[in-house]
Amino acid sequence: MILSSSEIARRRGVGDLIIEPYNVASQQPASYDLRAAGAATLQRGACTLIPSIEWVELPADLAATLRCRSSLGRRGVLLGAGFVDPGFRGQLTLCLTNMGPEPIDISEGDRIVQMIIQEVKNGEHLYQGRYQDSEGAVR
């Protein structure tokens, strides 16, 4: 089940889902828009790593799928590496590839990727990989 905006708010309120700093303008009906932590230019044909402003922590019963916002997708931007496992905590490194006809400027704070949060049934294993507690863009 995908979490609605009210369920995201409830889970944030009890403290088991962390999205900080939270921005009410980024909350969508069934997703949360992650924002760019800094300015960047997406060059044609190149993959650019941009960290999210948000620090995210997912409990054992939640995972997230990442999708490029349609406003960027319409300009030819593709998102790679689009899944966040239960137990992850840190800033997310967003891998954006510009396949469009021209460079695209991203400003700090721009909403660039949708995070769709969903339930994980009987989650037992938590993420413990090398990206745990990531800060900034991590290769």
C-alpha positions as CSV (number, residue, x, y, z in Angstrom):
1,M,0.0,0.0,0.0
2,I,1.3,3.5,-0.9
3,L,1.1,6.0,1.9
4,S,-1.2,9.0,1.4
5,S,-0.2,12.5,2.5
6,S,-2.3,12.0,5.7
7,E,-0.5,8.8,6.5
8,I,2.9,10.3,5.8
9,A,1.9,13.1,8.3
10,R,0.8,10.6,10.9
11,R,3.9,8.5,10.6
12,R,6.1,11.6,10.8
13,G,4.1,12.7,13.9
14,V,4.8,9.5,15.8
15,G,8.5,9.8,14.8
16,D,9.1,6.5,13.0
17,L,9.3,8.2,9.6
18,I,11.8,11.0,9.3
19,I,11.9,13.6,6.5
20,E,13.9,16.6,7.6
21,P,13.7,19.4,6.8
22,Y,10.1,18.8,5.9
23,N,8.5,21.2,3.4
24,V,4.8,21.3,3.3
25,A,5.0,22.5,-0.4
26,S,6.8,19.2,-1.2
27,Q,4.0,17.0,0.2
28,Q,1.9,15.6,-2.6
29,P,-1.3,13.4,-2.3
30,A,0.6,10.1,-2.4
31,S,4.3,11.1,-2.5
32,Y,6.9,13.6,-1.2
33,D,9.0,15.7,-3.6
34,L,12.7,15.6,-2.7
35,R,14.6,18.9,-3.2
36,A,18.1,19.5,-4.6
37,A,20.7,20.3,-1.9
38,G,22.6,22.5,-4.2
39,A,22.7,24.1,-7.6
40,A,23.8,22.1,-10.6
41,T,23.7,22.0,-14.4
42,L,22.6,18.7,-16.0
43,Q,24.7,18.5,-19.1
44,R,23.4,16.7,-22.2
45,G,24.2,13.0,-22.1
46,A,25.7,13.1,-18.6
47,C,24.8,11.6,-15.3
48,T,24.9,14.2,-12.5
49,L,24.7,13.2,-8.8
50,I,22.7,15.6,-6.7
51,P,22.0,15.0,-2.9
52,S,18.6,15.7,-1.5
53,I,18.2,18.4,1.1
54,E,16.1,16.0,3.1
55,W,17.5,13.5,5.6
56,V,15.3,10.5,5.4
57,E,14.9,7.6,7.8
58,L,12.7,4.7,7.0
59,P,11.5,2.2,9.7
60,A,11.4,-1.6,9.1
61,D,7.9,-1.6,7.6
62,L,8.5,1.1,5.0
63,A,10.4,1.4,1.7
64,A,10.4,4.1,-1.0
65,T,10.5,4.2,-4.7
66,L,12.0,7.3,-6.4
67,R,10.8,8.7,-9.6
68,C,11.9,11.7,-11.6
69,R,9.3,14.5,-11.5
70,S,7.3,14.7,-14.7
71,S,8.3,18.3,-15.2
72,L,12.0,17.1,-15.6
73,G,11.0,14.0,-17.5
74,R,9.3,16.0,-20.2
75,R,12.6,17.7,-20.7
76,G,14.5,14.4,-21.2
77,V,15.8,13.8,-17.6
78,L,16.0,10.2,-16.4
79,L,16.5,9.0,-12.9
80,G,18.7,6.0,-12.0
81,A,18.9,4.1,-8.7
82,G,15.3,4.5,-7.6
83,F,14.7,2.4,-4.5
84,V,15.2,3.0,-0.8
85,D,15.3,0.0,1.5
86,P,13.7,-0.2,5.0
87,G,16.1,1.0,7.7
88,F,17.9,3.5,5.4
89,R,18.9,6.8,7.0
90,G,20.7,9.7,5.3
91,Q,20.5,12.1,2.5
92,L,19.6,10.5,-0.8
93,T,22.0,10.7,-3.8
94,L,19.9,11.4,-6.9
95,C,21.3,10.2,-10.2
96,L,19.9,12.4,-12.9
97,T,20.8,11.9,-16.6
98,N,19.9,14.5,-19.1
99,M,18.9,12.9,-22.4
100,G,17.3,16.1,-23.7
101,P,18.4,18.6,-26.3
102,E,19.9,21.2,-24.0
103,P,21.6,21.6,-20.6
104,I,19.2,22.0,-17.6
105,D,19.9,24.2,-14.6
106,I,18.8,23.0,-11.2
107,S,18.7,25.5,-8.4
108,E,19.1,24.7,-4.7
109,G,15.7,23.8,-3.3
110,D,14.2,22.7,-6.6
111,R,11.8,19.8,-6.3
112,I,13.4,17.2,-8.6
113,V,12.4,13.6,-7.5
114,Q,9.2,12.1,-6.1
115,M,9.6,9.7,-3.2
116,I,6.7,7.2,-3.1
117,I,6.5,5.5,0.3
118,Q,5.0,2.1,0.7
119,E,4.5,-0.5,3.3
120,V,6.7,-3.6,3.6
121,K,4.9,-6.6,5.1
122,N,6.7,-8.6,7.7
123,G,9.9,-6.6,7.3
124,E,12.7,-8.2,9.3
125,H,15.9,-7.0,7.6
126,L,17.1,-3.4,7.7
127,Y,19.4,-1.7,5.2
128,Q,23.0,-1.8,6.5
129,G,24.9,-1.0,3.3
130,R,27.7,1.5,2.5
131,Y,25.3,4.4,1.9
132,Q,23.9,4.3,5.5
133,D,24.2,7.8,7.1
134,S,25.1,9.4,3.8
135,E,25.7,13.1,3.6
136,G,26.0,14.9,0.3
137,A,26.4,13.2,-3.0
138,V,27.9,9.7,-2.5
139,R,29.3,7.7,-5.4
